[in-house]
Amino acid sequence: MEWVIAKYNYFIYIILMMIGLWAMIGKNNLVKKVIGMSIFQTAIILFYISVGTKRGSTIPILEHGHAEAANAAESIINAADYANPLTQILMLTAIVVGVSTLGVALAVIQKIFKEYGTVEEDEILEQIR
């Protein structure tokens, strides 16, 4: 039970991913599929952000006068004390790409609705045949 409590965040990500995957695969409404895609993407972003965190770390910005020659012994930089900003930067980029993808997908769904009068996948496929 202790292991489950220690890894609760992974279970949350798996649940969110499965909800998003179920919405993308199991639903016929195109808007619900896009919402499922967004939930799936949110779970992945949360996973990467949590994996990239480090307890007791600080931001990787050096203070003024950190490398002065007089305090050379005190100014040794220990990389283990700083958080790696790469995961946050990449996930910020993923958020921007996800919002853009969501906007384009909703615009395409709007065009599909104007063309076919519905956003249900089965009804659109019947009209195409």
C-alpha positions in Angstrom: 0.0 0.0 0.0 2.9 2.3 0.7 4.1 1.9 -2.9 0.7 3.0 -4.2 0.7 6.1 -2.0 4.2 7.0 -3.1 3.3 6.7 -6.8 -0.2 8.1 -6.8 0.6 10.7 -9.4 1.4 8.0 -12.0 -2.0 6.5 -11.4 -3.7 9.9 -12.0 -1.8 10.2 -15.3 -2.8 6.7 -16.4 -6.4 7.4 -15.5 -6.4 10.7 -17.4 -4.7 9.1 -20.4 -7.3 6.3 -20.5 -10.2 8.8 -20.3 -8.7 10.7 -23.2 -8.0 7.6 -25.2 -11.5 6.3 -24.6 -13.0 9.6 -25.7 -10.9 9.6 -28.9 -11.7 5.9 -29.8 -15.1 5.3 -28.3 -17.1 8.4 -29.1 -18.7 9.3 -32.4 -19.0 13.0 -31.9 -16.1 14.9 -33.3 -16.1 17.5 -30.6 -15.9 14.8 -27.9 -13.0 13.2 -29.8 -11.1 16.6 -29.8 -11.8 17.0 -26.1 -10.5 13.5 -25.5 -7.3 14.4 -27.4 -6.9 17.5 -25.2 -7.3 15.4 -22.0 -4.8 12.9 -23.3 -2.3 15.7 -24.1 -2.8 17.2 -20.6 -2.0 13.9 -19.0 1.2 13.6 -20.9 2.2 17.2 -20.1 1.5 16.6 -16.4 3.6 13.4 -16.5 6.6 15.1 -18.0 6.4 18.0 -15.6 6.3 15.7 -12.6 9.2 13.6 -13.9 11.3 16.7 -14.3 10.9 18.0 -10.8 13.6 17.7 -8.2 13.0 18.2 -4.4 15.2 20.8 -2.8 16.4 22.3 -6.0 16.4 26.0 -7.1 16.1 27.8 -10.3 19.3 27.7 -12.5 20.1 31.5 -12.3 23.4 32.5 -10.8 23.6 35.4 -8.4 25.7 38.5 -9.1 29.3 38.2 -8.2 29.1 34.4 -8.1 32.3 33.9 -10.0 34.6 36.5 -8.4 38.2 35.4 -8.0 38.3 36.4 -4.3 35.5 33.9 -3.4 36.6 31.1 -5.7 36.3 28.5 -3.1 32.8 29.5 -2.2 31.6 30.0 -5.8 31.9 26.4 -6.9 28.7 25.5 -8.7 27.0 22.2 -7.8 24.7 21.2 -10.7 22.7 18.9 -8.4 21.4 21.9 -6.6 19.6 23.3 -9.6 16.5 22.1 -11.4 16.7 21.3 -15.1 14.5 23.8 -17.0 14.4 21.7 -20.1 11.2 19.8 -19.2 9.3 23.0 -18.3 10.4 24.6 -21.6 9.5 21.6 -23.7 6.1 21.3 -22.0 5.4 25.0 -22.5 6.0 24.4 -26.2 3.8 21.4 -26.1 1.0 23.5 -24.5 1.3 26.1 -27.3 1.2 23.4 -30.0 -1.7 21.7 -28.3 -3.8 24.9 -28.1 -3.0 25.5 -31.8 -4.0 21.9 -32.7 -7.2 22.3 -30.7 -8.1 25.5 -32.5 -7.4 24.0 -35.9 -9.4 20.9 -35.1 -12.4 23.0 -33.9 -12.2 25.1 -37.1 -12.2 21.9 -39.2 -15.2 20.5 -37.2 -17.0 23.8 -37.8 -16.4 23.4 -41.6 -17.6 19.8 -41.4 -20.7 20.8 -39.6 -21.5 23.5 -42.3 -20.9 20.9 -45.1 -22.7 17.9 -43.6 -25.0 19.4 -41.0 -23.7 17.1 -38.2 -20.6 16.3 -36.2 -21.5 12.6 -35.7 -18.9 10.4 -37.4 -21.4 7.7 -38.4 -23.8 10.2 -40.1 -20.9 11.9 -41.9 -19.6 8.5 -43.2 -23.1 7.6 -44.4 -23.4 10.9 -46.3 -20.0 10.4 -47.9 -21.0 7.0 -49.3 
